[in-house]
Amino acid sequence: MPKRTDWDYSEETVRELREGELLIRVLFISLDPAMRGWMNQSRSYVPPVQIGEVMRALALGQVVASRNPQFSIGKHVTGTFGVQEYFISEGKGLIEVDPHVAPLPTFLNVLGMTGMTAYFGLLETGRPQPGDTVVVSAAAGAVGSVVGQIATIKGCRAVGIAGGAEKCRYLVADLGFDAAIDYKSEDVTATLRKSCPQGMNIYFDNVGGDILEAALANLARGARIVICGAISQYCSTGPVHGPRNYLSLLVNRATMKGMLVFDYADRYALAAQEMVGWIAAGKLKSREDIVEGLETFPDTFLKLFKGENFGKLILKVAAG
Amino acid sequence: MPKRTDWDYSEETVRELREGELLIRVLFISLDPAMRGWMNQSRSYVPPVQIGEVMRALALGQVVASRNPQFSIGKHVTGTFGVQEYFISEGKGLIEVDPHVAPLPTFLNVLGMTGMTAYFGLLETGRPQPGDTVVVSAAAGAVGSVVGQIATIKGCRAVGIAGGAEKCRYLVADLGFDAAIDYKSEDVTATLRKSCPQGMNIYFDNVGGDILEAALANLARGARIVICGAISQYCSTGPVHGPRNYLSLLVNRATMKGMLVFDYADRYALAAQEMVGWIAAGKLKSREDIVEGLETFPDTFLKLFKGENFGKLILKVAAG
């Protein structure tokens, strides 16, 4: 678990822009479980953040100075700006967003990488069919809540696993999940058996550990497990807990497949367009848990690993 | 590990045939790792063998009496006859085999469920492309040796993992594998890295445990892992050892998929036809490890779990 002393807060003057650069004032920072993985010194899909570097993070900001003709002052953009107040960019990898389409934090949530992860993870890796039972863990979290809602939109039965009665109530009453399981007070394996008497067709995993094993114990034949994350394991200091009952894949002719949202970058815009339509139709709700103040980062970030956030966790750095 | 005292040897008189039945004299019995799984009292793809029942086994026999017009005396058939000398059948599930096509034991090996498992597991679940690197564990075993040979036929690079220098030599020199790794004397993770500098595209797993983890540590992007078995875990009395580094599936956008040969029953005949062609062309070799005597079953069966068999393990019960 990262400690406050793992972070250093420092101030420096923003340097002059060079030709082709623009200066972005960071307004909102996306706090994601994946950031914990970026802090590990092991080979992964992106290089680790090095000691002394600015912590990597996705964020949304506004152009406040520009020597790049593509991005004029006042425009809103998202990108990997890091946990800081200002970011100098050459324009590479920026996505311009239109604040008239949705409130700004939505572009870090349903219309950002969070929503894209849910959309492509469920639709491309899970491949839901109408009538399928779709189970998602960390269901009240940013990705999970979108997965369940898209499952419902696609004619599936959505079952969410979350921590606490309030989150479970929210999933069913506010987001339209068919059922919710409170892993803090229920035996997940037994309750899944009751909630999914025919087994689950899709399990979208954000947590790993015991809950992944409970899912493996309740697969329908031909089930698809989407491996999106494993938050229960990210802060583990012992060996990662591998799914001991993975041979359920054999018995059920099931598939476990990893996904990374970056592979779908060429289709983000199309997906966002479809999701904007669902939001407008009232079928897809976006909920953010917004905490103010860049200096709160070390503590706010930990909410993710303690299961304390309710909806997409966002750090507000400045007024939009 | 099953003990000799877990088995009981008994003799009884074969009863009279009823209308529609036939009597099969068992000649060869197929000894397979899956049989160990059938002895566990847990939910699986077939019901467990109950205490007091004849041990379930695939076998090949000859019709010696018949009141079933479909099966005349003298015909050779394969089916689930169990570990016994005679089997009374109603004809259901029997496959007639032609002893002119291949030696009888071949019908329990390359042309039987063993070969079908390798064929459909590799081609349908693994989906090899020419140029792919295909790694298979228990490569000198019945299924593994066929997987590697089919990989080569399909234009892939075949790498086998087996126990001992003699098995490794056999894979490369006799079966045409591109490389072999001796798990008894080599560090499998490190040697795989050297043998597969670009990572493996397909890993066909028969063993589970540490070797599955070594494979997960060496995946190419988009790799497919075929879960066919996990012999290292079948006799484990402790908890099964789940793959701790399964998040390599996420990093590499890889797939782990279970397969059961029975799902392809409607295509066995076509597959066998293609394999007969490969055998005739000298591209596919069938090797059997034949032990004589029904009474040796308790000890012979254990050869599988000690890695002592070399090729398909078959019990010879009577002369063909």
HADDOCK unambig.tbl for C-alpha pairs under 7 A between the chains (distance, minus, plus):
assign (segid A and resid 44 and name CA) (segid B and resid 251 and name CA) 5.84 0.50 0.50
assign (segid A and resid 45 and name CA) (segid B and resid 251 and name CA) 5.41 0.50 0.50
assign (segid A and resid 227 and name CA) (segid B and resid 250 and name CA) 6.17 0.50 0.50
assign (segid A and resid 228 and name CA) (segid B and resid 250 and name CA) 6.78 0.50 0.50
assign (segid A and resid 240 and name CA) (segid B and resid 244 and name CA) 5.27 0.50 0.50
assign (segid A and resid 241 and name CA) (segid B and resid 244 and name CA) 5.53 0.50 0.50
assign (segid A and resid 242 and name CA) (segid B and resid 242 and name CA) 4.42 0.50 0.50
assign (segid A and resid 242 and name CA) (segid B and resid 243 and name CA) 4.71 0.50 0.50
assign (segid A and resid 242 and name CA) (segid B and resid 244 and name CA) 3.84 0.50 0.50
assign (segid A and resid 242 and name CA) (segid B and resid 245 and name CA) 6.82 0.50 0.50
assign (segid A and resid 242 and name CA) (segid B and resid 246 and name CA) 6.64 0.50 0.50
assign (segid A and resid 243 and name CA) (segid B and resid 242 and name CA) 4.70 0.50 0.50
assign (segid A and resid 243 and name CA) (segid B and resid 243 and name CA) 6.45 0.50 0.50
assign (segid A and resid 244 and name CA) (segid B and resid 240 and name CA) 5.29 0.50 0.50
assign (segid A and resid 244 and name CA) (segid B and resid 241 and name CA) 5.54 0.50 0.50
assign (segid A and resid 244 and name CA) (segid B and resid 242 and name CA) 3.83 0.50 0.50
assign (segid A and resid 245 and name CA) (segid B and resid 242 and name CA) 6.82 0.50 0.50
assign (segid A and resid 246 and name CA) (segid B and resid 242 and name CA) 6.63 0.50 0.50
assign (segid A and resid 249 and name CA) (segid B and resid 257 and name CA) 6.26 0.50 0.50
assign (segid A and resid 249 and name CA) (segid B and resid 258 and name CA) 4.72 0.50 0.50
assign (segid A and resid 250 and name CA) (segid B and resid 227 and name CA) 6.17 0.50 0.50
assign (segid A and resid 250 and name CA) (segid B and resid 228 and name CA) 6.78 0.50 0.50
assign (segid A and resid 250 and name CA) (segid B and resid 258 and name CA) 3.70 0.50 0.50
assign (segid A and resid 250 and name CA) (segid B and resid 259 and name CA) 5.37 0.50 0.50
assign (segid A and resid 250 and name CA) (segid B and resid 260 and name CA) 6.71 0.50 0.50
assign (segid A and resid 251 and name CA) (segid B and resid 44 and name CA) 5.88 0.50 0.50
assign (segid A and resid 251 and name CA) (segid B and resid 45 and name CA) 5.45 0.50 0.50
assign (segid A and resid 253 and name CA) (segid B and resid 257 and name CA) 6.75 0.50 0.50
assign (segid A and resid 253 and name CA) (segid B and resid 258 and name CA) 4.63 0.50 0.50
assign (segid A and resid 253 and name CA) (segid B and resid 259 and name CA) 5.13 0.50 0.50
assign (segid A and resid 253 and name CA) (segid B and resid 260 and name CA) 6.73 0.50 0.50
assign (segid A and resid 254 and name CA) (segid B and resid 257 and name CA) 5.72 0.50 0.50
assign (segid A and resid 254 and name CA) (segid B and resid 258 and name CA) 5.57 0.50 0.50
assign (segid A and resid 255 and name CA) (segid B and resid 255 and name CA) 6.73 0.50 0.50
assign (segid A and resid 255 and name CA) (segid B and resid 256 and name CA) 5.67 0.50 0.50
assign (segid A and resid 255 and name CA) (segid B and resid 257 and name CA) 4.27 0.50 0.50
assign (segid A and resid 255 and name CA) (segid B and resid 258 and name CA) 6.57 0.50 0.50
assign (segid A and resid 256 and name CA) (segid B and resid 255 and name CA) 5.67 0.50 0.50
assign (segid A and resid 256 and name CA) (segid B and resid 256 and name CA) 5.05 0.50 0.50
assign (segid A and resid 256 and name CA) (segid B and resid 257 and name CA) 6.24 0.50 0.50
assign (segid A and resid 257 and name CA) (segid B and resid 249 and name CA) 6.26 0.50 0.50
assign (segid A and resid 257 and name CA) (segid B and resid 253 and name CA) 6.75 0.50 0.50
assign (segid A and resid 257 and name CA) (segid B and resid 254 and name CA) 5.72 0.50 0.50
assign (segid A and resid 257 and name CA) (segid B and resid 255 and name CA) 4.27 0.50 0.50
assign (segid A and resid 257 and name CA) (segid B and resid 256 and name CA) 6.24 0.50 0.50
assign (segid A and resid 258 and name CA) (segid B and resid 249 and name CA) 4.73 0.50 0.50
assign (segid A and resid 258 and name CA) (segid B and resid 250 and name CA) 3.71 0.50 0.50
assign (segid A and resid 258 and name CA) (segid B and resid 253 and name CA) 4.64 0.50 0.50
assign (segid A and resid 258 and name CA) (segid B and resid 254 and name CA) 5.58 0.50 0.50
assign (segid A and resid 258 and name CA) (segid B and resid 255 and name CA) 6.57 0.50 0.50
assign (segid A and resid 259 and name CA) (segid B and resid 250 and name CA) 5.36 0.50 0.50
assign (segid A and resid 259 and name CA) (segid B and resid 253 and name CA) 5.11 0.50 0.50
assign (segid A and resid 260 and name CA) (segid B and resid 250 and name CA) 6.69 0.50 0.50
assign (segid A and resid 260 and name CA) (segid B and resid 253 and name CA) 6.72 0.50 0.50
